[in-house]
Amino acid sequence: MHFAKPGRKVDVFEKNNFFSGHCSLIHHEGYCFDQGSSLLLLPSLLYQTFADLGSSLIDAGVELIKCEPTYRVYFHDDESIVLSTDLSVVKGETERIEGENGLERYMTWLLEAHQHYELSVEHVPKKNFCSFFSLFRPSFLAYMVTLYLFVSIWSRTSEHFMTERLHPAFALRASTRIPRFLRALTPHQVHLLQNGTLVEAGVIVYNADLVSAFKNLLPRGPAVGHLYRKPGNCSSISFYWFMNYGIPKFSAHKSEPPAEPSFYANAPSRTDPRAAPEGKDSVVVLVPTDRMAVVVHTVRKKVPQATHNMLDLGNDVLESKIVHELVNMPETWCEKFDLDKGTILGLSHSFLCISVLSFRPSTKHAQINSCCFVRASAHPCTGYASVSCPLLSELTPAAIGFQSA
């Protein structure tokens, strides 16, 4: 849309028979699931994207629904904590665990988090870091220490909260070949395998994992081996449960760190009643994993039991309430969604690999002038095409292969 706004002709080609990749929806017999993400982060960037295109969420008929409570964290001993935007709820929860100064510590942590958020959005994802020297631009250099780039979120929560139980609550810590949609990229061309059609293009914007593009679509070079050695984010086993009844004690979002295994559960039908038939629930359980060859049946045995205990279902057997189940494995994320090694967020977010800096390829290919990237592993912000596209569209037309009229 950013490229089309000035009047350029834009064609969109999709590998699958559905749009939006791992942000797409699963529909089945009256049930609906988010295939991947279930929480909207950085809403200000979404508002800005619509504004840049001369529209708004209201004009587009998009309604953002507040999730209250935000989520509930369960621990290995069945204790839990509710995270909410309601300060009266937060006061009770933090003081119950942290003591009488719990709310005060929470407010200091929240102030630091807010400052980091505002500074990061302003000085990091909205800027192009085209080389190592971009790190030393004065507007960014002044904040390198303030933003604690060399310190983990876990360490920062440990500074603010005395009780170890609150650290995971606020930090939330816890190779197959990809079918080739495109055979090769050359300046101004895309070969489509389905019927051998050759499509002429002035610029190619690849909206899939940058690492998979370098490995499977682009001419082989040193960058492939360099990228392959970089650490990636975790993958996941995602269970989609079609429930034949509404689970009484299930709020919209739940997380259980750091049990064996840790997992995150979401009931989309709690915020959108259309996500399940009346009186029933749709439930997604996401289990992070750091390897492709994980044994799904081992996880499959543990997760329902842990979920059963978390929901206090008594004599009810959770599995008997699941009328249908779909599972996305690390191999699924790799094969269906072009995510290298199944990493659901692309390359690691550690400082030396962080998506917003200059230690990975730019959104524009260094040698192929008309080849650009806007999704997972791409600079400046992994998976956030609403940031990458404006940065690309701000480049001069000649810099990304557009010919002068």
Residue pairs with C-beta under 8 A, 6 or more apart in sequence:
1 10
1 53
1 389
2 52
2 53
2 389
2 390
2 392
2 393
3 10
3 203
3 205
3 389
3 392
3 393
4 10
5 52
5 53
5 54
5 393
6 393
8 202
8 402
11 199
11 201
13 181
13 190
13 192
13 199
15 179
15 181
15 208
15 338
16 336
18 24
20 35
21 36
21 207
21 208
21 337
21 338
21 375
22 35
22 36
22 37
22 333
22 337
22 339
22 344
23 34
23 35
23 36
23 37
24 35
24 36
25 32
25 33
25 34
25 35
26 32
26 33
26 34
26 35
26 240
26 326
28 242
28 324
28 326
29 242
29 324
30 276
30 277
31 242
31 275
31 276
31 277
31 280
31 282
31 324
32 268
32 272
32 274
32 275
32 276
32 282
33 240
33 268
33 275
33 282
33 284
33 326
34 266
34 268
34 284
35 328
36 238
36 344
38 253
38 266
38 268
38 284
39 67
39 253
40 46
40 64
42 121
42 384
43 64
44 121
45 121
45 125
45 384
45 386
45 387
46 57
46 386
47 56
47 57
48 386
49 386
49 390
50 56
50 57
50 59
50 60
52 390
57 63
57 64
65 271
65 272
66 85
67 252
67 253
67 271
68 84
68 85
68 86
69 82
69 83
69 84
69 86
69 89
69 251
69 252
70 83
70 84
70 85
70 253
71 83
71 251
71 252
71 253
71 254
71 255
72 80
72 81
72 82
72 83
72 251
72 253
72 254
72 255
73 80
73 81
73 83
73 168
73 169
73 254
73 255
73 256
73 257
74 80
74 254
74 255
74 256
74 259
74 310
75 165
75 256
75 257
75 259
76 256
76 258
76 259
78 309
78 310
79 165
80 310
81 93
81 97
81 165
81 166
81 169
82 89
82 93
83 90
83 93
83 169
83 170
84 90
84 93
87 103
90 103
90 106
91 102
91 103
93 102
94 102
94 103
94 105
94 106
94 166
95 101
95 102
95 103
96 102
97 163
97 165
97 166
98 105
98 106
98 161
98 162
98 163
98 166
99 162
105 160
105 161
105 162
106 160
106 161
108 160
109 156
109 157
109 160
109 161
109 170
112 156
112 160
115 146
116 147
116 148
119 143
119 146
119 147
120 147
120 356
123 139
123 140
123 143
124 140
124 356
124 357
124 380
124 381
125 356
125 380
125 381
125 384
125 387
126 380
126 387
126 391
127 134
127 137
127 140
127 380
127 391
128 134
128 362
128 363
128 379
128 380
128 391
129 135
129 356
129 357
129 358
129 362
129 379
129 380
130 358
130 362
131 358
132 358
134 140
134 358
135 141
135 144
135 357
135 358
148 156
149 351
149 354
150 351
152 171
153 170
153 171
153 173
154 167
154 168
154 171
154 173
157 166
157 167
157 170
157 171
158 167
161 167
161 170
167 173
168 174
168 257
168 258
169 257
172 255
172 257
173 257
173 258
174 257
174 258
174 262
174 288
175 292
175 334
175 341
176 292
176 331
176 334
176 335
177 216
178 212
178 215
178 216
178 334
178 335
178 338
178 340
179 335
180 193
180 216
180 217
181 192
181 193
181 338
182 190
182 191
182 192
182 193
182 217
183 191
183 193
183 217
184 191
184 217
184 219
185 204
185 217
185 218
185 368
185 371
186 368
187 368
187 369
187 370
187 401
188 200
188 201
188 202
188 370
188 401
189 198
189 199
189 200
189 201
190 198
190 199
190 201
190 204
191 198
192 198
192 199
201 370
202 370
202 401
202 402
202 403
203 370
203 371
203 372
203 400
203 401
203 402
204 370
204 371
204 372
205 372
205 373
205 374
205 389
205 392
206 213
206 217
206 371
206 372
206 373
206 374
206 375
207 374
207 375
207 385
208 337
208 338
208 339
208 375
208 376
209 337
209 338
209 339
209 340
209 343
209 346
209 375
209 376
209 377
210 227
210 346
210 347
210 360
210 361
210 373
210 375
210 376
210 377
210 378
211 227
211 228
211 230
211 232
211 340
211 346
211 347
211 376
211 377
212 338
212 339
212 340
213 338
213 373
214 223
214 224
214 227
214 361
215 224
215 227
215 228
215 340
218 365
218 368
218 371
221 367
223 361
223 366
227 347
227 360
227 361
227 377
230 347
230 348
230 353
230 360
231 347
231 348
231 350
231 353
232 340
232 341
232 343
232 346
232 347
232 348
233 343
233 344
233 345
233 346
233 347
233 348
233 349
233 382
234 288
234 289
234 290
234 343
234 344
234 345
235 288
235 289
235 290
235 291
235 292
235 330
235 333
235 339
235 341
235 342
235 343
235 344
236 286
236 287
236 288
236 289
236 328
236 330
236 333
236 344
237 286
237 287
237 289
237 294
237 296
237 299
237 327
237 328
237 329
237 330
238 284
238 285
238 286
238 287
238 327
238 328
239 284
239 285
239 286
239 287
239 300
239 303
239 325
239 326
239 327
240 282
240 283
240 284
240 325
240 326
240 327
240 328
241 282
241 283
241 284
241 285
241 322
241 324
241 325
242 276
242 280
242 282
242 322
242 323
242 324
242 325
243 276
243 280
243 281
243 282
243 283
243 321
243 322
243 323
244 280
244 321
244 322
244 323
245 279
245 280
245 281
245 321
246 269
246 276
246 279
246 280
246 281
247 267
247 281
247 283
247 311
247 313
247 321
248 311
249 311
249 312
250 265
250 267
250 270
250 281
250 283
250 311
251 267
251 270
252 266
252 267
252 268
252 270
252 271
253 264
253 265
253 266
253 267
254 264
254 265
254 266
254 310
255 262
255 263
255 264
255 265
256 262
256 263
256 264
256 265
256 306
256 310
259 306
260 302
261 287
261 288
261 289
261 299
261 302
261 303
262 287
262 288
263 285
263 286
263 287
263 288
263 303
263 306
263 307
264 285
264 286
264 288
265 283
265 284
265 285
265 286
265 307
265 310
266 283
266 284
266 286
267 281
267 282
267 283
267 284
268 275
268 276
268 282
268 284
269 275
269 276
269 280
269 281
269 282
270 281
275 282
276 282
285 303
285 307
287 299
287 303
289 299
289 330
291 330
292 330
292 331
292 334
292 341
292 342
294 329
294 330
296 327
296 329
300 327
304 318
304 319
304 322
305 318
307 318
308 316
308 317
308 318
311 318
329 342
330 341
330 342
331 342
332 342
333 339
333 342
333 343
333 344
334 340
334 341
334 342
339 346
339 376
340 346
340 377
343 376
345 376
345 382
345 383
346 355
346 375
346 376
346 377
346 378
346 382
346 383
347 353
347 355
347 360
347 376
347 377
347 382
348 354
349 355
349 382
351 357
352 359
353 359
353 360
355 377
355 378
355 379
355 380
355 381
355 382
356 379
356 380
356 381
357 379
357 380
358 379
360 377
360 378
360 379
361 373
361 378
361 379
362 379
363 372
363 373
363 374
363 378
363 379
363 380
363 388
363 391
363 392
364 371
364 372
364 373
364 392
364 395
364 399
364 400
365 371
365 372
365 373
369 399
369 400
369 401
370 400
370 401
372 392
372 400
373 388
374 385
374 388
374 389
374 392
375 383
375 385
375 388
376 382
376 383
378 388
379 388
380 387
380 388
380 391
381 387
381 388
392 400
397 403
397 404
398 404
